Amino acid sequence: METLKHAQDLIKADPSICAGFNQFINGNSTPKRTDYGSAEQWSLETRGFEYAQKMAKEDGIAFKHRFKCDKSGCFP
């Protein structure tokens, strides 16, 4: 079985953007502003999370874990 690929395998970006990307890959929920001391850190991680989410919608990445579905689509 092939291993799960993370940001470092798929994109070249700021480490904070990669962290947000990996949060999506690992099935975490959207980063919440209240969880961050820095608005910039939250913004960068959210960008990475949303980028991975977009790739999933466009079949650019695949997952091996279960997804939850709602009106906007299926996500971890």
N, C-alpha and C positions, 0 to 999 in steps of 0.2 A: 504494500500500500504506500502511496506517495505521501510525504509529510505535508502538513499544512504550511502554506507560504504566508509570510508576514511582510510588512512594509519594506524591510531591508532587502527582500527578494524581488519586490515588484515595482517599487518607485524610488526615486531619488528626491528627497525633500528634507526640510528642516526636521530635526529630531522630534520636535513637539507635534508636527503634522504627522510624522510616522507613528508617534504614540497614539494619537487619535485614530489613525487608520487601524492600528493593531487592536484598539479597544473594540472596534466593530468586528474585526476578524475573530476575536476571542469571545464574541457574544455579549459584550457589555452594553449597557444602555447609553443613550446620547449623553455626552458630557454636560453637566449642569453648572451653570455659572457660580452658584453658591458653594460648590466644592473646590473652588480655586481662589487663591489669594490675589492672583494677577489676572486681569481681564485679557491681557495679551496671550498668556498661556492658555486660557480657556478658549479664546478665539482660534488659535492655531490648532489645538487639539480637535475642536469642533470642525474645522476645515478638513482635517485628515479623516475624521469619522464620516463626514458627509461625502467625501471623495470615494471612500470605500463603499459606502452605501450606493452611490451612483454606479460604481463599477459592478456591484452585485445586480442592480436593476438591469444593466445593459449586458449581462452575462460575461463580464470581463474577469470575474473571479467566482470561484465556487467554494462551497463549505461542506464540512462533513458532520456538522451538528444540526439539530432541529431548529426550525424557524417558527416564529410567531407571526401570524398574518392578521392584518387589519385592512381597512379600506384603501390605505396608501400602498400596500404591498406586503411582502413577507421579509422579515428581518430577524436577526438573532435577538 
